[in-house]
C-alpha cells in the first residue's frame, strides 16, 4: 500500500473514524517515545550519565527543591 493510497483511505473516513485514528497514532508515538526514553536512560544508554549526575547532585545537596503550591 502506498502513502497516497493511505491518504485517500483516510480522506474517506468519517469525522469520528478520523478522530479515532488520530488518537491511535498519537498513542503509537507516545509508546515509541517511552521505549526510546527507557533505552536512553538504561545503563549504557546515551542519557545514563545525565541521570547519574543528577542523582549525585541530589545526594550532595546541589539542587533546589520545588515549592509546593
C-alpha positions as CSV (number, residue, x, y, z in Angstrom):
1,X,0.0,0.0,0.0
2,X,1.4,3.4,-0.9
3,X,1.2,6.6,1.2
4,X,-1.1,8.1,-1.4
5,X,-3.5,5.1,-1.0
6,X,-3.4,5.5,2.8
7,X,-4.1,9.2,2.4
8,X,-7.1,8.5,0.2
9,X,-8.4,5.9,2.6
10,X,-8.1,8.3,5.5
11,X,-9.9,11.0,3.5
12,X,-12.8,8.7,3.0
13,X,-13.3,8.1,6.8
14,X,-16.0,9.8,8.8
15,X,-15.0,12.5,11.2
16,X,-15.4,10.1,14.1
17,X,-13.2,7.5,12.4
18,X,-10.5,10.1,11.7
19,X,-10.5,11.2,15.3
20,X,-10.2,7.6,16.4
21,X,-7.3,7.1,14.0
22,X,-5.6,10.3,15.2
23,X,-5.8,9.3,18.8
24,X,-4.4,5.9,17.9
25,X,-1.5,7.4,16.0
26,X,-0.7,9.7,19.0
27,X,-0.7,6.7,21.3
28,X,1.7,4.9,19.0
29,X,4.1,7.9,19.1
30,X,4.0,8.0,22.9
31,X,4.7,4.3,23.1
32,X,7.7,4.7,20.8
33,X,8.9,7.7,22.8
34,X,8.6,5.7,26.1
35,X,10.6,2.9,24.7
36,X,13.3,5.3,23.4
37,X,13.5,7.1,26.8
38,X,13.9,3.8,28.7
39,X,16.6,2.8,26.3
40,X,18.4,6.1,26.5
41,X,18.5,6.2,30.3
42,X,19.3,2.5,30.9
43,X,22.9,1.5,31.7
44,X,24.9,2.2,28.6
45,X,22.3,4.5,27.1
46,X,23.2,8.0,25.9
47,X,21.3,9.6,28.8
48,X,22.5,7.3,31.5
49,X,25.4,9.6,32.5
50,X,23.0,12.6,32.9
51,X,20.8,10.5,35.3
52,X,23.8,9.5,37.3
53,X,24.9,13.2,37.5
54,X,21.5,14.3,38.7
55,X,21.5,11.6,41.4
56,X,25.0,12.6,42.6
57,X,23.9,16.3,42.7
58,X,20.8,15.3,44.8
59,X,22.9,13.2,47.1
60,X,25.3,16.1,47.6
61,X,22.5,18.6,48.2
62,X,23.2,20.5,45.0
63,X,19.6,21.1,44.0
64,X,16.8,23.5,44.7
65,X,13.6,21.7,45.8
66,X,10.4,22.7,44.0
67,X,8.0,24.7,46.1
68,X,4.6,23.1,46.8
69,X,1.6,25.2,45.7
